[in-house]
Amino acid sequence: MIYEKACNVTMDQVIAALKRKDAEERIPVLRYELDYELATLYDALLEEDKAQIKRSKERLKKLRREMLLLEV
């Protein structure tokens, strides 16, 4: 069985994302930001830097939400 997490995106957020003119330009930049933050998280995990791990995870959550909004 495959379980999916519930998405916490509101309809207002989806509408706002669709109205954005620069969504097509933002997606590639957002992917680079995600890759960079994942690399930062990986380094923090190797160094066992708990503060950086927490910051990276929070940043990744925000970037993920933005990506979901833009790719709708």
mmCIF file of the N, C-alpha and C atoms, coordinates in Angstrom:
data_MODEL
# 
_entry.id   MODEL 
# 
loop_
_atom_site.group_PDB 
_atom_site.id 
_atom_site.type_symbol 
_atom_site.label_atom_id 
_atom_site.label_alt_id 
_atom_site.label_comp_id 
_atom_site.label_asym_id 
_atom_site.label_entity_id 
_atom_site.label_seq_id 
_atom_site.pdbx_PDB_ins_code 
_atom_site.Cartn_x 
_atom_site.Cartn_y 
_atom_site.Cartn_z 
_atom_site.occupancy 
_atom_site.B_iso_or_equiv 
_atom_site.pdbx_formal_charge 
_atom_site.auth_seq_id 
_atom_site.auth_comp_id 
_atom_site.auth_asym_id 
_atom_site.auth_atom_id 
_atom_site.pdbx_PDB_model_num 
ATOM 1   N N  . MET A 1 1  ? 0.829  -1.175 0.000   1.00 0.00 ? 1  MET A N  1 
ATOM 2   C CA . MET A 1 1  ? 0.000  0.000  0.000   1.00 0.00 ? 1  MET A CA 1 
ATOM 3   C C  . MET A 1 1  ? 0.878  1.245  0.000   1.00 0.00 ? 1  MET A C  1 
ATOM 4   N N  . ILE A 1 2  ? 0.430  2.215  -0.688  1.00 0.00 ? 2  ILE A N  1 
ATOM 5   C CA . ILE A 1 2  ? 1.143  3.487  -0.735  1.00 0.00 ? 2  ILE A CA 1 
ATOM 6   C C  . ILE A 1 2  ? 0.319  4.521  0.034   1.00 0.00 ? 2  ILE A C  1 
ATOM 7   N N  . TYR A 1 3  ? 0.977  5.179  0.956   1.00 0.00 ? 3  TYR A N  1 
ATOM 8   C CA . TYR A 1 3  ? 0.315  6.219  1.722   1.00 0.00 ? 3  TYR A CA 1 
ATOM 9   C C  . TYR A 1 3  ? 0.887  7.566  1.329   1.00 0.00 ? 3  TYR A C  1 
ATOM 10  N N  . GLU A 1 4  ? 0.020  8.522  1.173   1.00 0.00 ? 4  GLU A N  1 
ATOM 11  C CA . GLU A 1 4  ? 0.457  9.864  0.831   1.00 0.00 ? 4  GLU A CA 1 
ATOM 12  C C  . GLU A 1 4  ? 0.192  10.789 1.993   1.00 0.00 ? 4  GLU A C  1 
ATOM 13  N N  . LYS A 1 5  ? 1.112  11.722 2.190   1.00 0.00 ? 5  LYS A N  1 
ATOM 14  C CA . LYS A 1 5  ? 0.910  12.717 3.226   1.00 0.00 ? 5  LYS A CA 1 
ATOM 15  C C  . LYS A 1 5  ? -0.095 13.742 2.731   1.00 0.00 ? 5  LYS A C  1 
ATOM 16  N N  . ALA A 1 6  ? -0.857 14.253 3.650   1.00 0.00 ? 6  ALA A N  1 
ATOM 17  C CA . ALA A 1 6  ? -1.815 15.309 3.304   1.00 0.00 ? 6  ALA A CA 1 
ATOM 18  C C  . ALA A 1 6  ? -1.054 16.577 2.941   1.00 0.00 ? 6  ALA A C  1 
ATOM 19  N N  . CYS A 1 7  ? -1.564 17.283 1.977   1.00 0.00 ? 7  CYS A N  1 
ATOM 20  C CA . CYS A 1 7  ? -0.941 18.525 1.534   1.00 0.00 ? 7  CYS A CA 1 
ATOM 21  C C  . CYS A 1 7  ? -1.624 19.689 2.256   1.00 0.00 ? 7  CYS A C  1 
ATOM 22  N N  . ASN A 1 8  ? -0.831 20.576 2.817   1.00 0.00 ? 8  ASN A N  1 
ATOM 23  C CA . ASN A 1 8  ? -1.365 21.697 3.576   1.00 0.00 ? 8  ASN A CA 1 
ATOM 24  C C  . ASN A 1 8  ? -1.422 22.972 2.743   1.00 0.00 ? 8  ASN A C  1 
ATOM 25  N N  . VAL A 1 9  ? -1.772 22.854 1.499   1.00 0.00 ? 9  VAL A N  1 
ATOM 26  C CA . VAL A 1 9  ? -1.841 23.999 0.601   1.00 0.00 ? 9  VAL A CA 1 
ATOM 27  C C  . VAL A 1 9  ? -3.300 24.412 0.469   1.00 0.00 ? 9  VAL A C  1 
ATOM 28  N N  . THR A 1 10 ? -3.550 25.692 0.688   1.00 0.00 ? 10 THR A N  1 
ATOM 29  C CA . THR A 1 10 ? -4.925 26.179 0.590   1.00 0.00 ? 10 THR A CA 1 
ATOM 30  C C  . THR A 1 10 ? -5.241 26.569 -0.849  1.00 0.00 ? 10 THR A C  1 
ATOM 31  N N  . MET A 1 11 ? -6.514 26.694 -1.138  1.00 0.00 ? 11 MET A N  1 
ATOM 32  C CA . MET A 1 11 ? -6.945 27.094 -2.478  1.00 0.00 ? 11 MET A CA 1 
ATOM 33  C C  . MET A 1 11 ? -6.463 28.510 -2.797  1.00 0.00 ? 11 MET A C  1 
ATOM 34  N N  . ASP A 1 12 ? -6.441 29.379 -1.809  1.00 0.00 ? 12 ASP A N  1 
ATOM 35  C CA . ASP A 1 12 ? -5.942 30.746 -2.025  1.00 0.00 ? 12 ASP A CA 1 
ATOM 36  C C  . ASP A 1 12 ? -4.482 30.734 -2.444  1.00 0.00 ? 12 ASP A C  1 
ATOM 37  N N  . GLN A 1 13 ? -3.691 29.854 -1.849  1.00 0.00 ? 13 GLN A N  1 
ATOM 38  C CA . GLN A 1 13 ? -2.284 29.749 -2.211  1.00 0.00 ? 13 GLN A CA 1 
ATOM 39  C C  . GLN A 1 13 ? -2.128 29.232 -3.637  1.00 0.00 ? 13 GLN A C  1 
ATOM 40  N N  . VAL A 1 14 ? -2.957 28.294 -4.028  1.00 0.00 ? 14 VAL A N  1 
ATOM 41  C CA . VAL A 1 14 ? -2.907 27.761 -5.394  1.00 0.00 ? 14 VAL A CA 1 
ATOM 42  C C  . VAL A 1 14 ? -3.263 28.850 -6.393  1.00 0.00 ? 14 VAL A C  1 
ATOM 43  N N  . ILE A 1 15 ? -4.311 29.600 -6.115  1.00 0.00 ? 15 ILE A N  1 
ATOM 44  C CA . ILE A 1 15 ? -4.726 30.684 -7.009  1.00 0.00 ? 15 ILE A CA 1 
ATOM 45  C C  . ILE A 1 15 ? -3.629 31.737 -7.115  1.00 0.00 ? 15 ILE A C  1 
ATOM 46  N N  . ALA A 1 16 ? -3.026 32.083 -5.992  1.00 0.00 ? 16 ALA A N  1 
ATOM 47  C CA . ALA A 1 16 ? -1.944 33.071 -6.005  1.00 0.00 ? 16 ALA A CA 1 
ATOM 48  C C  . ALA A 1 16 ? -0.769 32.578 -6.841  1.00 0.00 ? 16 ALA A C  1 
ATOM 49  N N  . ALA A 1 17 ? -0.455 31.294 -6.728  1.00 0.00 ? 17 ALA A N  1 
ATOM 50  C CA . ALA A 1 17 ? 0.653  30.729 -7.500  1.00 0.00 ? 17 ALA A CA 1 
ATOM 51  C C  . ALA A 1 17 ? 0.343  30.748 -8.994  1.00 0.00 ? 17 ALA A C  1 
ATOM 52  N N  . LEU A 1 18 ? -0.900 30.456 -9.346  1.00 0.00 ? 18 LEU A N  1 
ATOM 53  C CA . LEU A 1 18 ? -1.275 30.448 -10.761 1.00 0.00 ? 18 LEU A CA 1 
ATOM 54  C C  . LEU A 1 18 ? -1.265 31.846 -11.357 1.00 0.00 ? 18 LEU A C  1 
ATOM 55  N N  . LYS A 1 19 ? -1.530 32.844 -10.547 1.00 0.00 ? 19 LYS A N  1 
ATOM 56  C CA . LYS A 1 19 ? -1.543 34.222 -11.026 1.00 0.00 ? 19 LYS A CA 1 
ATOM 57  C C  . LYS A 1 19 ? -0.140 34.786 -11.211 1.00 0.00 ? 19 LYS A C  1 
ATOM 58  N N  . ARG A 1 20 ? 0.829  34.175 -10.572 1.00 0.00 ? 20 ARG A N  1 
ATOM 59  C CA . ARG A 1 20 ? 2.200  34.674 -10.682 1.00 0.00 ? 20 ARG A CA 1 
ATOM 60  C C  . ARG A 1 20 ? 2.695  34.516 -12.115 1.00 0.00 ? 20 ARG A C  1 
ATOM 61  N N  . LYS A 1 21 ? 3.202  35.587 -12.644 1.00 0.00 ? 21 LYS A N  1 
ATOM 62  C CA . LYS A 1 21 ? 3.697  35.574 -14.025 1.00 0.00 ? 21 LYS A CA 1 
ATOM 63  C C  . LYS A 1 21 ? 5.061  34.894 -14.134 1.00 0.00 ? 21 LYS A C  1 
ATOM 64  N N  . ASP A 1 22 ? 5.805  34.927 -13.061 1.00 0.00 ? 22 ASP A N  1 
ATOM 65  C CA . ASP A 1 22 ? 7.182  34.433 -13.123 1.00 0.00 ? 22 ASP A CA 1 
ATOM 66  C C  . ASP A 1 22 ? 7.320  32.989 -12.636 1.00 0.00 ? 22 ASP A C  1 
ATOM 67  N N  . ALA A 1 23 ? 6.230  32.238 -12.565 1.00 0.00 ? 23 ALA A N  1 
ATOM 68  C CA . ALA A 1 23 ? 6.287  30.875 -12.044 1.00 0.00 ? 23 ALA A CA 1 
ATOM 69  C C  . ALA A 1 23 ? 7.219  29.995 -12.878 1.00 0.00 ? 23 ALA A C  1 
ATOM 70  N N  . GLU A 1 24 ? 7.169  30.115 -14.185 1.00 0.00 ? 24 GLU A N  1 
ATOM 71  C CA . GLU A 1 24 ? 8.028  29.294 -15.048 1.00 0.00 ? 24 GLU A CA 1 
ATOM 72  C C  . GLU A 1 24 ? 9.501  29.622 -14.847 1.00 0.00 ? 24 GLU A C  1 
ATOM 73  N N  . GLU A 1 25 ? 9.791  30.872 -14.506 1.00 0.00 ? 25 GLU A N  1 
ATOM 74  C CA . GLU A 1 25 ? 11.178 31.267 -14.260 1.00 0.00 ? 25 GLU A CA 1 
ATOM 75  C C  . GLU A 1 25 ? 11.641 30.868 -12.868 1.00 0.00 ? 25 GLU A C  1 
ATOM 76  N N  . ARG A 1 26 ? 10.715 30.811 -11.936 1.00 0.00 ? 26 ARG A N  1 
ATOM 77  C CA . ARG A 1 26 ? 11.054 30.510 -10.539 1.00 0.00 ? 26 ARG A CA 1 
ATOM 78  C C  . ARG A 1 26 ? 11.339 29.030 -10.326 1.00 0.00 ? 26 ARG A C  1 
ATOM 79  N N  . ILE A 1 27 ? 10.689 28.148 -11.052 1.00 0.00 ? 27 ILE A N  1 
ATOM 80  C CA . ILE A 1 27 ? 10.838 26.710 -10.817 1.00 0.00 ? 27 ILE A CA 1 
ATOM 81  C C  . ILE A 1 27 ? 12.284 26.232 -10.970 1.00 0.00 ? 27 ILE A C  1 
ATOM 82  N N  . PRO A 1 28 ? 13.009 26.585 -12.038 1.00 0.00 ? 28 PRO A N  1 
ATOM 83  C CA . PRO A 1 28 ? 14.405 26.129 -12.125 1.00 0.00 ? 28 PRO A CA 1 
ATOM 84  C C  . PRO A 1 28 ? 15.279 26.677 -10.999 1.00 0.00 ? 28 PRO A C  1 
ATOM 85  N N  . VAL A 1 29 ? 15.043 27.921 -10.622 1.00 0.00 ? 29 VAL A N  1 
ATOM 86  C CA . VAL A 1 29 ? 15.810 28.512 -9.520  1.00 0.00 ? 29 VAL A CA 1 
ATOM 87  C C  . VAL A 1 29 ? 15.491 27.784 -8.224  1.00 0.00 ? 29 VAL A C  1 
ATOM 88  N N  . LEU A 1 30 ? 14.240 27.468 -8.036  1.00 0.00 ? 30 LEU A N  1 
ATOM 89  C CA . LEU A 1 30 ? 13.816 26.765 -6.837  1.00 0.00 ? 30 LEU A CA 1 
ATOM 90  C C  . LEU A 1 30 ? 14.455 25.384 -6.763  1.00 0.00 ? 30 LEU A C  1 
ATOM 91  N N  . ARG A 1 31 ? 14.587 24.726 -7.888  1.00 0.00 ? 31 ARG A N  1 
ATOM 92  C CA . ARG A 1 31 ? 15.248 23.410 -7.910  1.00 0.00 ? 31 ARG A CA 1 
ATOM 93  C C  . ARG A 1 31 ? 16.711 23.521 -7.472  1.00 0.00 ? 31 ARG A C  1 
ATOM 94  N N  . TYR A 1 32 ? 17.387 24.563 -7.938  1.00 0.00 ? 32 TYR A N  1 
ATOM 95  C CA . TYR A 1 32 ? 18.773 24.784 -7.508  1.00 0.00 ? 32 TYR A CA 1 
ATOM 96  C C  . TYR A 1 32 ? 18.827 25.050 -6.005  1.00 0.00 ? 32 TYR A C  1 
ATOM 97  N N  . GLU A 1 33 ? 17.893 25.835 -5.498  1.00 0.00 ? 33 GLU A N  1 
ATOM 98  C CA . GLU A 1 33 ? 17.851 26.121 -4.061  1.00 0.00 ? 33 GLU A CA 1 
ATOM 99  C C  . GLU A 1 33 ? 17.605 24.844 -3.262  1.00 0.00 ? 33 GLU A C  1 
ATOM 100 N N  . LEU A 1 34 ? 16.722 23.992 -3.761  1.00 0.00 ? 34 LEU A N  1 
ATOM 101 C CA . LEU A 1 34 ? 16.469 22.709 -3.098  1.00 0.00 ? 34 LEU A CA 1 
ATOM 102 C C  . LEU A 1 34 ? 17.724 21.837 -3.083  1.00 0.00 ? 34 LEU A C  1 
ATOM 103 N N  . ASP A 1 35 ? 18.397 21.751 -4.226  1.00 0.00 ? 35 ASP A N  1 
ATOM 104 C CA . ASP A 1 35 ? 19.627 20.957 -4.309  1.00 0.00 ? 35 ASP A CA 1 
ATOM 105 C C  . ASP A 1 35 ? 20.682 21.478 -3.348  1.00 0.00 ? 35 ASP A C  1 
ATOM 106 N N  . TYR A 1 36 ? 20.839 22.798 -3.307  1.00 0.00 ? 36 TYR A N  1 
ATOM 107 C CA . TYR A 1 36 ? 21.830 23.402 -2.421  1.00 0.00 ? 36 TYR A CA 1 
ATOM 108 C C  . TYR A 1 36 ? 21.497 23.108 -0.962  1.00 0.00 ? 36 TYR A C  1 
ATOM 109 N N  . GLU A 1 37 ? 20.232 23.257 -0.609  1.00 0.00 ? 37 GLU A N  1 
ATOM 110 C CA . GLU A 1 37 ? 19.836 23.029 0.787   1.00 0.00 ? 37 GLU A CA 1 
ATOM 111 C C  . GLU A 1 37 ? 19.972 21.558 1.155   1.00 0.00 ? 37 GLU A C  1 
ATOM 112 N N  . LEU A 1 38 ? 19.708 20.662 0.214   1.00 0.00 ? 38 LEU A N  1 
ATOM 113 C CA . LEU A 1 38 ? 19.918 19.230 0.473   1.00 0.00 ? 38 LEU A CA 1 
ATOM 114 C C  . LEU A 1 38 ? 21.400 18.932 0.703   1.00 0.00 ? 38 LEU A C  1 
ATOM 115 N N  . ALA A 1 39 ? 22.257 19.565 -0.062  1.00 0.00 ? 39 ALA A N  1 
ATOM 116 C CA . ALA A 1 39 ? 23.705 19.387 0.131   1.00 0.00 ? 39 ALA A CA 1 
ATOM 117 C C  . ALA A 1 39 ? 24.135 19.937 1.492   1.00 0.00 ? 39 ALA A C  1 
ATOM 118 N N  . THR A 1 40 ? 23.557 21.071 1.866   1.00 0.00 ? 40 THR A N  1 
ATOM 119 C CA . THR A 1 40 ? 23.851 21.656 3.176   1.00 0.00 ? 40 THR A CA 1 
ATOM 120 C C  . THR A 1 40 ? 23.398 20.724 4.290   1.00 0.00 ? 40 THR A C  1 
ATOM 121 N N  . LEU A 1 41 ? 22.217 20.156 4.136   1.00 0.00 ? 41 LEU A N  1 
ATOM 122 C CA . LEU A 1 41 ? 21.707 19.215 5.130   1.00 0.00 ? 41 LEU A CA 1 
ATOM 123 C C  . LEU A 1 41 ? 22.605 17.987 5.215   1.00 0.00 ? 41 LEU A C  1 
ATOM 124 N N  . TYR A 1 42 ? 23.039 17.478 4.087   1.00 0.00 ? 42 TYR A N  1 
ATOM 125 C CA . TYR A 1 42 ? 23.925 16.313 4.068   1.00 0.00 ? 42 TYR A CA 1 
ATOM 126 C C  . TYR A 1 42 ? 25.214 16.604 4.835   1.00 0.00 ? 42 TYR A C  1 
ATOM 127 N N  . ASP A 1 43 ? 25.812 17.765 4.566   1.00 0.00 ? 43 ASP A N  1 
ATOM 128 C CA . ASP A 1 43 ? 27.034 18.148 5.273   1.00 0.00 ? 43 ASP A CA 1 
ATOM 129 C C  . ASP A 1 43 ? 26.788 18.272 6.772   1.00 0.00 ? 43 ASP A C  1 
ATOM 130 N N  . ALA A 1 44 ? 25.659 18.858 7.137   1.00 0.00 ? 44 ALA A N  1 
ATOM 131 C CA . ALA A 1 44 ? 25.330 19.019 8.552   1.00 0.00 ? 44 ALA A CA 1 
ATOM 132 C C  . ALA A 1 44 ? 25.131 17.661 9.223   1.00 0.00 ? 44 ALA A C  1 
ATOM 133 N N  . LEU A 1 45 ? 24.524 16.731 8.500   1.00 0.00 ? 45 LEU A N  1 
ATOM 134 C CA . LEU A 1 45 ? 24.348 15.387 9.049   1.00 0.00 ? 45 LEU A CA 1 
ATOM 135 C C  . LEU A 1 45 ? 25.689 14.697 9.275   1.00 0.00 ? 45 LEU A C  1 
ATOM 136 N N  . LEU A 1 46 ? 26.611 14.871 8.329   1.00 0.00 ? 46 LEU A N  1 
ATOM 137 C CA . LEU A 1 46 ? 27.934 14.274 8.481   1.00 0.00 ? 46 LEU A CA 1 
ATOM 138 C C  . LEU A 1 46 ? 28.678 14.869 9.665   1.00 0.00 ? 46 LEU A C  1 
ATOM 139 N N  . GLU A 1 47 ? 28.507 16.169 9.868   1.00 0.00 ? 47 GLU A N  1 
ATOM 140 C CA . GLU A 1 47 ? 29.194 16.862 10.962  1.00 0.00 ? 47 GLU A CA 1 
ATOM 141 C C  . GLU A 1 47 ? 28.412 16.801 12.271  1.00 0.00 ? 47 GLU A C  1 
ATOM 142 N N  . GLU A 1 48 ? 27.203 16.239 12.216  1.00 0.00 ? 48 GLU A N  1 
ATOM 143 C CA . GLU A 1 48 ? 26.316 16.153 13.373  1.00 0.00 ? 48 GLU A CA 1 
ATOM 144 C C  . GLU A 1 48 ? 26.044 17.533 13.981  1.00 0.00 ? 48 GLU A C  1 
ATOM 145 N N  . ASP A 1 49 ? 25.852 18.511 13.114  1.00 0.00 ? 49 ASP A N  1 
ATOM 146 C CA . ASP A 1 49 ? 25.544 19.887 13.511  1.00 0.00 ? 49 ASP A CA 1 
ATOM 147 C C  . ASP A 1 49 ? 24.025 20.028 13.643  1.00 0.00 ? 49 ASP A C  1 
ATOM 148 N N  . LYS A 1 50 ? 23.528 19.845 14.855  1.00 0.00 ? 50 LYS A N  1 
ATOM 149 C CA . LYS A 1 50 ? 22.083 19.798 15.077  1.00 0.00 ? 50 LYS A CA 1 
ATOM 150 C C  . LYS A 1 50 ? 21.392 21.117 14.746  1.00 0.00 ? 50 LYS A C  1 
ATOM 151 N N  . ALA A 1 51 ? 22.049 22.217 15.005  1.00 0.00 ? 51 ALA A N  1 
ATOM 152 C CA . ALA A 1 51 ? 21.440 23.522 14.702  1.00 0.00 ? 51 ALA A CA 1 
ATOM 153 C C  . ALA A 1 51 ? 21.264 23.696 13.198  1.00 0.00 ? 51 ALA A C  1 
ATOM 154 N N  . GLN A 1 52 ? 22.287 23.340 12.427  1.00 0.00 ? 52 GLN A N  1 
ATOM 155 C CA . GLN A 1 52 ? 22.203 23.468 10.972  1.00 0.00 ? 52 GLN A CA 1 
ATOM 156 C C  . GLN A 1 52 ? 21.217 22.468 10.391  1.00 0.00 ? 52 GLN A C  1 
ATOM 157 N N  . ILE A 1 53 ? 21.144 21.291 10.971  1.00 0.00 ? 53 ILE A N  1 
ATOM 158 C CA . ILE A 1 53 ? 20.179 20.288 10.515  1.00 0.00 ? 53 ILE A CA 1 
ATOM 159 C C  . ILE A 1 53 ? 18.772 20.844 10.656  1.00 0.00 ? 53 ILE A C  1 
ATOM 160 N N  . LYS A 1 54 ? 18.490 21.445 11.788  1.00 0.00 ? 54 LYS A N  1 
ATOM 161 C CA . LYS A 1 54 ? 17.161 22.010 12.023  1.00 0.00 ? 54 LYS A CA 1 
ATOM 162 C C  . LYS A 1 54 ? 16.865 23.144 11.045  1.00 0.00 ? 54 LYS A C  1 
ATOM 163 N N  . ARG A 1 55 ? 17.846 24.042 10.831  1.00 0.00 ? 55 ARG A N  1 
ATOM 164 C CA . ARG A 1 55 ? 17.649 25.152 9.883   1.00 0.00 ? 55 ARG A CA 1 
ATOM 165 C C  . ARG A 1 55 ? 17.417 24.641 8.476   1.00 0.00 ? 55 ARG A C  1 
ATOM 166 N N  . SER A 1 56 ? 18.182 23.656 8.075   1.00 0.00 ? 56 SER A N  1 
ATOM 167 C CA . SER A 1 56 ? 18.042 23.105 6.724   1.00 0.00 ? 56 SER A CA 1 
ATOM 168 C C  . SER A 1 56 ? 16.690 22.435 6.532   1.00 0.00 ? 56 SER A C  1 
ATOM 169 N N  . LYS A 1 57 ? 16.244 21.700 7.525   1.00 0.00 ? 57 LYS A N  1 
ATOM 170 C CA . LYS A 1 57 ? 14.948 21.032 7.414   1.00 0.00 ? 57 LYS A CA 1 
ATOM 171 C C  . LYS A 1 57 ? 13.815 22.043 7.311   1.00 0.00 ? 57 LYS A C  1 
ATOM 172 N N  . GLU A 1 58 ? 13.890 23.114 8.081   1.00 0.00 ? 58 GLU A N  1 
ATOM 173 C CA . GLU A 1 58 ? 12.865 24.156 8.008   1.00 0.00 ? 58 GLU A CA 1 
ATOM 174 C C  . GLU A 1 58 ? 12.881 24.839 6.636   1.00 0.00 ? 58 GLU A C  1 
ATOM 175 N N  . ARG A 1 59 ? 14.059 25.114 6.133   1.00 0.00 ? 59 ARG A N  1 
ATOM 176 C CA . ARG A 1 59 ? 14.186 25.743 4.812   1.00 0.00 ? 59 ARG A CA 1 
ATOM 177 C C  . ARG A 1 59 ? 13.646 24.814 3.732   1.00 0.00 ? 59 ARG A C  1 
ATOM 178 N N  . LEU A 1 60 ? 13.939 23.528 3.839   1.00 0.00 ? 60 LEU A N  1 
ATOM 179 C CA . LEU A 1 60 ? 13.449 22.559 2.867   1.00 0.00 ? 60 LEU A CA 1 
ATOM 180 C C  . LEU A 1 60 ? 11.925 22.454 2.894   1.00 0.00 ? 60 LEU A C  1 
ATOM 181 N N  . LYS A 1 61 ? 11.333 22.559 4.066   1.00 0.00 ? 61 LYS A N  1 
ATOM 182 C CA . LYS A 1 61 ? 9.871  22.545 4.153   1.00 0.00 ? 61 LYS A CA 1 
ATOM 183 C C  . LYS A 1 61 ? 9.270  23.719 3.396   1.00 0.00 ? 61 LYS A C  1 
ATOM 184 N N  . LYS A 1 62 ? 9.866  24.895 3.571   1.00 0.00 ? 62 LYS A N  1 
ATOM 185 C CA . LYS A 1 62 ? 9.368  26.090 2.892   1.00 0.00 ? 62 LYS A CA 1 
ATOM 186 C C  . LYS A 1 62 ? 9.545  25.975 1.380   1.00 0.00 ? 62 LYS A C  1 
ATOM 187 N N  . LEU A 1 63 ? 10.710 25.486 0.957   1.00 0.00 ? 63 LEU A N  1 
ATOM 188 C CA . LEU A 1 63 ? 10.972 25.333 -0.465  1.00 0.00 ? 63 LEU A CA 1 
ATOM 189 C C  . LEU A 1 63 ? 10.035 24.285 -1.081  1.00 0.00 ? 63 LEU A C  1 
ATOM 190 N N  . ARG A 1 64 ? 9.787  23.210 -0.351  1.00 0.00 ? 64 ARG A N  1 
ATOM 191 C CA . ARG A 1 64 ? 8.873  22.167 -0.835  1.00 0.00 ? 64 ARG A CA 1 
ATOM 192 C C  . ARG A 1 64 ? 7.473  22.730 -1.039  1.00 0.00 ? 64 ARG A C  1 
ATOM 193 N N  . ARG A 1 65 ? 7.008  23.490 -0.065  1.00 0.00 ? 65 ARG A N  1 
ATOM 194 C CA . ARG A 1 65 ? 5.666  24.072 -0.174  1.00 0.00 ? 65 ARG A CA 1 
ATOM 195 C C  . ARG A 1 65 ? 5.586  25.000 -1.390  1.00 0.00 ? 65 ARG A C  1 
ATOM 196 N N  . GLU A 1 66 ? 6.621  25.814 -1.585  1.00 0.00 ? 66 GLU A N  1 
ATOM 197 C CA . GLU A 1 66 ? 6.622  26.711 -2.738  1.00 0.00 ? 66 GLU A CA 1 
ATOM 198 C C  . GLU A 1 66 ? 6.625  25.921 -4.043  1.00 0.00 ? 66 GLU A C  1 
ATOM 199 N N  . MET A 1 67 ? 7.412  24.848 -4.090  1.00 0.00 ? 67 MET A N  1 
ATOM 200 C CA . MET A 1 67 ? 7.475  24.020 -5.294  1.00 0.00 ? 67 MET A CA 1 
ATOM 201 C C  . MET A 1 67 ? 6.104  23.405 -5.584  1.00 0.00 ? 67 MET A C  1 
ATOM 202 N N  . LEU A 1 68 ? 5.436  22.931 -4.554  1.00 0.00 ? 68 LEU A N  1 
ATOM 203 C CA . LEU A 1 68 ? 4.082  22.365 -4.742  1.00 0.00 ? 68 LEU A CA 1 
ATOM 204 C C  . LEU A 1 68 ? 3.135  23.401 -5.286  1.00 0.00 ? 68 LEU A C  1 
ATOM 205 N N  . LEU A 1 69 ? 3.229  24.603 -4.810  1.00 0.00 ? 69 LEU A N  1 
ATOM 206 C CA . LEU A 1 69 ? 2.357  25.672 -5.286  1.00 0.00 ? 69 LEU A CA 1 
ATOM 207 C C  . LEU A 1 69 ? 2.623  26.005 -6.744  1.00 0.00 ? 69 LEU A C  1 
ATOM 208 N N  . LEU A 1 70 ? 3.874  26.024 -7.131  1.00 0.00 ? 70 LEU A N  1 
ATOM 209 C CA . LEU A 1 70 ? 4.231  26.421 -8.482  1.00 0.00 ? 70 LEU A CA 1 
ATOM 210 C C  . LEU A 1 70 ? 3.955  25.327 -9.506  1.00 0.00 ? 70 LEU A C  1 
ATOM 211 N N  . GLU A 1 71 ? 4.010  24.080 -9.097  1.00 0.00 ? 71 GLU A N  1 
ATOM 212 C CA . GLU A 1 71 ? 3.849  22.986 -10.052 1.00 0.00 ? 71 GLU A CA 1 
ATOM 213 C C  . GLU A 1 71 ? 2.416  22.497 -10.160 1.00 0.00 ? 71 GLU A C  1 
ATOM 214 N N  . VAL A 1 72 ? 1.500  23.166 -9.530  1.00 0.00 ? 72 VAL A N  1 
ATOM 215 C CA . VAL A 1 72 ? 0.084  22.756 -9.603  1.00 0.00 ? 72 VAL A CA 1 
ATOM 216 C C  . VAL A 1 72 ? -0.449 23.001 -10.979 1.00 0.00 ? 72 VAL A C  1 
# 
